[in-house]
Amino acid sequence: MKPNEKEYMDRYIYQVIRRLPKAQRDEVRMELEELISDMYADIGSMEAVLTELGDPAEFAKQYQNDRQYLIGPEYFETYLWFVKVVLICAAAPILAISLIHAIGEMPTMTSQNAAPVMIRAIAEGLAKGITNAILSCISAFGVVTLIFAIMERQKVKIELKKAEKWSVEKLSQDKKITEFRWQPKFLEPVPDKRAIISRGESIVGIVFIVIFSVLLIFSPHFFSAIFTQGGTVTMVPVFNLDQWESILPIFVLSLLIGLIDEILRLVVGVYCKLVMISNILCGAIQIVLSAVVLKVLPIWNPDFVSELELALGSQADSVAKFLTHWNGDMVSNGLLAFIALVTFLEIGTTIYKTLRYGASSKKS
């Protein structure tokens, strides 16, 4: 091989490997040096060899798997449908609650000013609700897109390794570049019907998580005891809103982890090791975070009983029994036990269905 031909070979290899991740470059360089040398020995012309190999940018795509997008076609339809559901769940409760608050806070009206005051109150409530709904939708859209993008990138990494293995085998056996073709042997077995995850259950879980998160972030006052007396609406919040800034992030993080698990279940669609591991990890983290929120952070309104008595006034005697039994620690213990029980049941069901009916159990 002449020096100028060696230089052309080095140029070609450089143009290929510069488009690849650093972890692949050394191995691909050695592969191409061996391939081009063998082809040169058969053909005798470096120009003819490189012409046969073609554009190095196109050649590099067999290692890149040609995935240059944020959300790929395999996930895009599910992603698009999911974004629509999440945006509706994020916007609708905010608009409804803002309108209810606006109507409830309207001042006493006379017959002369009733219509203008009502219209102005509703308009102000809707304006505030639309602003909060837009912020809620932007946040929800960003979270969903980030989750799907991470899933897409992780899938790319797995497939790049497969493509690299295929290219090594192809180069060592054929010493020629051939087009990779799909074969029937790549088809995965049809899953057992009992291994299919109910789409409806995932949707219900996702909708609940999104709506609950939106209310916690934008309308924590929604979780209140509400009383109407003499045309005045009184709300006694259950949560400790004075400490809400320190409580909310942990609360939302726990719900976000649950959302990630539900999205994964929805996308995968069948019980398998990935779903099982995700469910176990997410469930364990959610139990820990729930314990932090309920047992460590001051989540409950410390003045709930006194504010409730004040709001009830003369009617306080009718609920005196309830007031004497209210205990934040007892409620926290009950909720934590319920969350743990539901989580363990879900994890147990997932493990059982994965080991009994999942795809991995079919393999021999």
Residue pairs with C-beta under 8 A, 6 or more apart in sequence:
1 9
1 37
1 40
1 46
2 46
5 40
5 46
8 46
8 47
8 50
9 33
9 36
9 40
9 46
9 50
12 32
12 36
12 50
12 53
12 56
13 29
13 32
13 33
13 36
15 56
15 57
15 60
16 28
16 32
16 56
16 59
16 60
17 24
17 25
17 28
17 29
17 32
17 60
19 56
19 57
19 60
19 64
20 28
20 60
20 63
20 64
21 160
24 63
24 160
24 164
27 164
27 168
28 63
31 167
31 168
31 171
34 171
35 171
35 175
36 46
36 49
36 50
36 53
38 175
39 49
39 52
39 53
39 175
39 176
40 46
40 49
43 49
43 52
52 177
53 59
53 177
54 177
59 177
62 163
62 167
62 180
63 160
63 163
63 164
63 167
64 160
65 156
65 159
65 160
65 163
67 152
67 156
67 159
69 152
70 145
70 149
70 152
71 79
71 145
71 148
71 149
71 152
72 152
72 155
74 155
75 148
75 151
75 152
75 267
78 266
78 267
79 144
79 145
79 148
82 144
82 148
82 206
82 263
82 266
83 141
83 144
83 145
85 203
85 206
85 207
85 210
86 140
86 141
86 144
86 206
86 210
87 137
87 140
87 141
89 140
89 206
89 207
89 210
89 211
89 214
90 133
90 136
90 137
90 139
90 140
90 210
90 214
91 133
91 136
91 137
93 211
93 214
93 215
93 219
94 129
94 132
94 133
94 136
94 214
94 218
94 219
95 126
95 129
95 130
95 133
96 129
97 129
97 215
97 218
97 219
97 222
98 125
98 126
98 128
98 129
98 132
98 219
99 122
99 125
99 126
99 129
101 125
101 221
102 121
102 122
102 124
102 125
102 126
102 128
103 118
103 121
103 122
103 125
104 233
105 121
105 233
106 117
106 118
106 121
107 117
108 231
109 117
109 118
132 218
135 218
136 214
136 217
136 218
139 217
140 210
140 214
143 256
143 259
144 263
147 259
147 260
147 263
148 263
151 263
151 264
151 267
166 180
170 177
170 178
170 180
188 359
189 359
189 362
191 270
191 357
191 358
191 359
191 362
192 357
192 362
194 353
194 356
194 357
195 270
195 271
195 272
195 353
195 354
195 357
195 358
195 359
196 269
196 270
196 271
197 265
197 266
197 268
197 269
197 270
197 271
197 275
199 266
199 269
202 262
202 265
202 266
203 266
205 258
205 262
206 259
206 262
206 263
206 266
209 255
209 258
209 259
209 262
210 259
212 255
213 252
213 255
213 256
213 259
215 222
215 223
216 248
216 251
216 252
216 255
217 248
217 252
220 237
220 239
220 241
220 244
220 248
221 235
221 237
221 241
223 237
223 238
223 239
224 235
224 236
224 237
224 238
225 235
225 236
225 238
225 308
225 311
226 233
226 234
226 235
226 236
227 233
227 234
227 235
227 236
227 311
227 312
228 234
229 313
234 311
236 301
236 304
236 307
236 308
236 311
237 301
237 304
238 300
238 301
238 304
239 247
239 299
239 300
239 301
240 247
240 298
240 299
240 300
240 301
240 302
241 301
243 297
243 298
246 297
247 293
247 297
247 298
247 299
250 289
250 292
250 293
250 297
251 293
253 289
254 285
254 286
254 289
254 290
254 293
257 282
257 285
257 286
257 289
258 282
258 286
260 278
260 282
261 278
261 279
261 282
261 283
264 274
264 275
264 278
265 275
265 278
265 279
268 274
268 275
270 358
270 359
271 350
271 353
271 354
271 357
271 358
271 359
272 354
272 358
272 359
272 360
273 354
273 358
273 360
275 350
275 354
276 350
276 351
276 354
276 358
279 346
279 347
279 350
280 347
280 350
280 351
283 343
283 344
283 346
283 347
286 339
286 343
287 339
287 340
287 343
290 335
290 336
290 339
290 340
291 336
293 299
294 332
294 333
294 335
294 336
295 332
295 336
299 328
299 332
300 328
300 331
300 332
301 307
302 328
304 326
304 328
305 323
305 326
308 316
308 319
308 323
309 316
309 323
312 318
312 319
316 323
354 360
354 361
355 361
